[in-house]
Amino acid sequence: MTWLLIERWQGGVVSTGDLVMVFTLLGGMLGTLVFIGNMMNRLIRNYGEIEEGLQEVLRPLDQEEHPHARDAGIESGAITLSGVTFRYPGAPDARIFHDLSLSILPHERVGVVGHSGAGKSSLVALLLRQYEVEDGAILIDGIDTRELTLASVRRAIAFVPQDPVMFHRTIRENIRYGRLEASDEEVEAAARAANAHDFIAAAPEGFDTLVGERGVKLSGGQRQRIAIARAILKDAPILVLDEATSALDSESESLIQDALEELMEGKTVLAIAHRLSTLRRMDRILVFEQGRIVQDGAHETLVQQAGTYQTLWEHQAGGFLKE
């Protein structure tokens, strides 16, 4: 077509203006086609990522609800493990707990320590019903958790992990994830209680500042304070802290310890920590070894007794428990 057009222009059939106009239109069409092609490539790549994400989100839970499971409100937060035996699916020879029994009173603060693989995180996973026990039972307020809906169990527990999940949304929305129906005033009050209000106010758009993918625009201490604000907003009767301050500098830890004190008020607390000094505020400390509780008592008592806790306390480096 191009050669035919040039040939006719040379023969005087087509004017120079017509030739320029046609080439301009062809150039515009070609640019549009390239743009559409690039957009289609991006759409195909994004579709693959979205499909993977949807498969994960829509994946059925491994735990099936009991046909008569009830959505009961948990109030006091008493926790009881009665003869619990557990091993992870796919690892039948690696038993984590055998006939483990434990009782935590309402509003009691309990710390959990032990080397890697001792069973600390498994205890949290079972409490959250991420897995089911093989034998025995876990009770909250005297009710077997298998008789409760998953939603009611997890609604009763606020969880602050070492690496909190942050969504690529605003700070306000990330805090409100703790209780979706919370007002802006309640979100801001939770941020103040978590010692997060000052750095949020200094952010470019305040509470409406986007945090980036996985909270990349925030420091570790800032992410932790948002997670604590989220837990304060949730106001669940049971609070689980999983290494909540182990990766922070001393200044951030000081702010977060103050926020945690506010958060723990009036709640049943289960706190896993590598920084043993953070457990001094606990009412009791449980020392785990190979899925067994080998010591149970207050910090002041255990540190004076010959045993695992005293050894860990004496040999920790820089306030952290060696793995």
N, C-alpha and C positions, 0 to 999 in steps of 0.2 A: 504494500500500500504506500509506503514511504517513497519507494523508487518511482511508482506510478505518479505520485504527486509532484516529485521533482521533475520528472520527464514532462509533465504537462506545464509546469512552471517555465521550463526551458523553451517549450513550444509556444508560450504566450497565452495558453488557455487559462492558466491560474495566475492571479496577480501575486506580487510579493507580500502584500497585506494578508491575502488569504492563506498563503503558505505559513507566515508567522503565526497567524491565529490557530491554524490546525496543529502546528507543533507545540504551541502553548497549551492547547487543550489536551494533547497527548501526554505532555509532561505532567500536567495536573492529574490526569487519570492514572498515570503510572505511579505518581507519588501516593495517591489515595490507595491504590492496590497494594503498594508496599506497606503502608500504614495498617491496612486491614490484615495483611499477612502477619505482621508483627503482633497485632492484637490477638489474632487467632492462636499464634504460638504461645503467648502469655496465658491465654485462656486455657489452653490444653495443659500447660504446666501447672497452673493454679488448680485446675479441676482434679489433677492427680493428687495434689496436696490436700484439697478439700475432701476428696473421696476417702483418703486415708484417715483424716481427722473424724469424718462422720462415722466411719467404721468403728473407730475407738469409742466415740461418744455413744453410739447406738448399740454397742456390744452388750448383750444381756449380762446381768450380774451373775457371778458364779453361785451366790447364795440364793436359794429359793425361799420365798416367804412361806411361813407356816400358813396353812389354809385359814386358820382362825387367829392369825397375828393381829394384835390390837395396837392402835395408835394412842398409847397411854402417855400422859404427861409425867416426866421425871422431875421430882421436886428437890429431895434432899441430897441425892447423888451418892448414896452408900454403894460401895462396890464390893462384891464377894466373888472369889474364884473357889469353886468347890470341886476338888479332885480332877483338875483339868489335865488332860493328855492331848498333845498336839504334835503333828508333824506336817511339814509343807507338802502340798500335792506334788506328786512326781518325785518325792524324795522319801520313800517308805522306810529307808534305813537310817534316816537322820531325824531322830525324835528330838524335839525341842523341849517339851515339858512332859513330865510323867507324874500324874497324881498331885499336881500343884494346887495348894490351897492358900488363900490369902483373903484378909478382910480389911477394908478401908472404911473408916467411919465417915459420916457426913461432915463436910467442911474440914476434913483432915488433910494436911499437906504431907505428901509422901514422896521422897526422892528415890530414884533407882540408879544404881551404879553397877559396873561390872565391865570386864573386858569385852571386846568385839566378839559377837557370837554367843554371849552369855544368855541371851533371851530377852533383852530389854525392849528392842523394837518389836519383837514378836508379841510381847505382852500388849503393846499399844495396838498392833494390828488386830489382835483378837478382841480387844475392848471396842474397837471401831467396827467390828464385824466385817473386816476385809477378808477374813477366813473364819471357818467354823471349827469348833473344837471337835476332836475325835471322840473324846469321852469326858464326862463331867459337865459342869455348867458354869456360865458367867452370869451373875445376877446384878442388876442395878435396882436399887430400892426394893430388893427382895423378889424381883421379877426376872425370870430367865430371859435373857436377851433374844433367844430364839422365838419367844412368844410375843415379842414386840416387832413392829414393822421396822425395817432398816431406817426409814425416815425418822421415826421417833427416837431411835437409838442415837443417830448422828445429830439430831437436833439437840439432844441433851449434852453433847460434848463439843467444847471449843478446842480446836487443835492448833497449836503454834509450832510448826516444824523449824528445823535449822535453816532450810532454804524455802521460804514461803512462796507459794504460787502467786504470781502477779499477772494480771491480764493486760493486754495492750489497750487499755481504756484509761479514763481519768482517775486521779487519786480518789476523788469522791466515790466513783463507781467501785473501785477496788475495796474501799472500806465498807461500802454499803453491801457488798457481797455477804457480810456477816449476818445481815437482816435486811432483806430486799425492800421491805415496806418502811424502813426507817426514814425519817424526815431529814432535811439538810441540817437542821439544828442538832439532831441527835448524832449525825455523822461528825459534825464539827466538835461536839462535846466529847465524843469518843476519841477524836484526834488529840484534843487537849489532855485528856486523861492518860493517853499513851505517849505524852511528850513529843508529839509529832506536829503540833500546830505551827510552831515557829518555822520549821523548814518548809512546811507546806505554804505558809503565807509568803515566804520568800521566793517560791517557785514562780516562773513567768506568768502563769495563769491561775495561781493559787490552787484551790481544790479541783479546778477544771483542767489542770495540766496533765497531758498524756504521759504515762510512765514508760512507754516503749515496750518492745517485746520482752516478756519475762521481767519487766521492771528494770531494763538496762540503764535507764536514765537516773536511777536511784542508787545510793550506796547501800552496802549490806545492812548498816544500822538503820537507815531510813526504811528499807523494805521490812525489817523486823518490827519497827514501830507501827507501820501500816498494818502488819499482820496482827499486832497486839490490839490496835484500835478496832480492827475487824472482830477480834474475840471479845473485846469489851462491849461492842455493839450487840453481839450475839447474846451475851449475858446468859450462857448456859450454866447449869449447876455443876458440871464437871469440866475441869480444865486439864488438858494434856499438853505438856511442854516437852518437846523432843530436841534436846541440844540447842535450846533457843538462844543461847549467848556464846556458844563455843567458838564462833568464827569472827568475833568482834574485837575491836580495839578497846582499850580501857575506858575512853571517854564515852563511846557508844554504849558500852556495857553498863556504865553508871546510869545513863539516862534510861536504859531499858530495864535495869533492875528496879528503878523507881516506878516505872510503868507496870512492871510485873506485880509489884507489891499492891498496886491499885487493882490490877486484874484479878489477883488471887483472893481478894477480900470476900469472905462468905462463900467460897467455893471448895469443892473437893478437888484436890490437886494431885496429879501424878506427873512428876518431873524427872526426865532422864537428863543426866548432865555428865560431861567430861571434866568440866571445871568444878572440882569438888567444893571449892569455896562457896559456890552459889547454892549449895545444899544446906548451908548452916541455918537457914531460916525454916527448914522443913521440920515438921513435928517428928517424923520418922524417916529413916533411910533403910532401904532394902538393898542388900548386896547379893547380886546374882552370880552364880558360877554354873556353867553347863546346864542351864535351865532350872536350877534349884536356888532357893533362898537360903544362903548360908549365914547371913547375919541380918538382924532386924532391931533397930533402936535409934535413939537420937544421936546426932553428931558428937556431942560432948561425951556420950557414953562409949560409942564405938571407937572413937579415936584413942581412948584410954585402954581398950581391950586388945589383947594380942589376937590378931586375926587378919582377914583379908582387907578390911577397910583401913585398919591402921597401917598396913603395908602399902596400900594404894596412896594413902595420905602422905606417908613419908617419902615415897618414891615418885610422886607426881612432879613433872617438870613445868615450871612457870605457871602453876595453878591448873594444869591440864592432866588428865589421866592418860598414862601411856597405853598405847594399844599393844 
